Amino acid sequence: MNVHEELKEFLNYLRFEKNYSENTVRSYKADLIDFAEYCEKSGLYFADRKTIRSFLHYLAEKEYKKSTLARKIISLRNFMLYLLKEEKINEDLTIFLSTPKVDKKLPNFLSQEEVIRLLEIPSLDNLLEIRDRAIIETLYATGIRVGELINMKDKDINWELGEIRVFGKRSRERIVIIGEQTLNILKLYFDKVRPKLIKKPTDRFFLNAKGGPLTDRGVRLIIEKYSKKLNKKFTPHTLRHTFATHLLEGGADLRAVQELLGHVRIATTQIYTHVTREQIQKIYLKAHPRAKKDS
């Protein structure tokens, strides 16, 4: 077997059978190309336990962060599992690929005051800034991922009900809710801005300055611009964290937040159950008998 040919087939398997996003496939590809090149330089056969052990030693010497090391090992583990399931190898090499324990980081999020300041930055007198405001509003108001945002189509928005149909990881469909304020900004963009941007027919909702569909990188550059203007580092995913955090701080049910975020497992959503120190103090002062002032 040739490692590059098998790698190509594995990536197609992820793309077409597992319906993984292009970002995920690219991540797998980068990790596994490292492995393939290591095998070639070392003159080792890729599907062998000695090769696996040697490669793990090589990774350890690189002094990667725990999260990076864990990702690379998981990529290799899934590749070997695929080869075993396809009966291309006889030995289960995944037993040599245990992943290091990674400390879970609390999600970074914006305060409600920071969100208000952020939404006031784009000018509603500027066409592209109206679009930018609509993008920021949508990310914060719905918690959708960048990939879901750029794939939004005109027909996915139900203007009467205030709903957007989105397609998440592995093409899972869900409905997200949008409030009146966000709906008004989306309507302003759709009626006044989009017709002036569009150059050739497309059903993609968000467009770039040249009139074509907005890309993942395009959204990230837009958010980076407003991050600098706010003087606070954040990404599109920070707005997803912020959406979930503010819902839970407002008393939303964890299961409802799970549904809105499109998480398959409730455990993934539970990381958002952190609350700010200020919120903890408020809850304590309101709820605990010994915290109440003497009347």
C-alpha positions, 0 to 999 in steps of 0.5 A: 500500500502507498501511504499517499494513495490511502490518505487520499482515499481516507480524506474522500471518505471523510468528505463524502461518506462522513460529510465532514466540513472542508475545514475538518478535512483540511485539518486531517490532511495537514496532520496526516501529511506530516505523518506520511512525510515522516514515514518517507524520510525515515524509510518506514512502512506506515502501517506498522506498530514500530512506525507508530511508536517512532512517530509518537516519539518524534511528535514528543520531541517537537514539544507541541501544545497538548491540544495540538498533540492530541489532535495529531494523534486523533487524526492518525488514530482515525486513519488507522481505524479506517484502514482496519475497517476497510480490511486494508490492515490486519492489526489494530494499531489504534491501541498504540495511539492513546491521546493525552489528556487536554485541559478544557479551557473555558470559552472566551466571550464578550460581556453584554456591554461589549456586544452593545459597543460592538454593534454600534461600530458599523455605520448604517450609512455605509453599504458594506458596514450594513452588511457587516452589522448584519453578519455580526448580529446574525452570529451573536443572535443565533450562535451559528458557525461561520460555515453555516453563515456563509452557506445561508440562502435567501430561501432559508430565512422565514421572515414572518416567523423569524427563523433561519434554517441552517445546515450544520456539521455533517449536513445536519439541519436545524432551525434557529430563532432570530429576534425582531432587532436582528430581523430588521437589520437582515431585512435592511441588508437584503432590501437595500444592500444585497441588490447593489452588491450582487453581480451575477445570480447567486442564492447565497445570502451574504455577499462580498464587496465584489458581489460573489458569495462571502467565504469563511476567510472573508467573514474572519477578516471582517470580524478581525477588523471590528475586533481591532476597532473594539480593542478586544480580541475575538473571533466569529466563534467567540460570538457563538460562545457569547450567544450561549453564555448570555442565554444561560445567564438569562436563565435558558434551559441547557437542552434548549441551548444545545438544540440552538447550537446544534450540539449532538451531545449535551456534554459539549454544551455543558462547557457553557455553564460557566458564569461570570464572577459578577453573575455568581455574586448576584445569584448568591446575594439574591438567593442565600439567606445569610447574604441578605441585608438586615432590615 
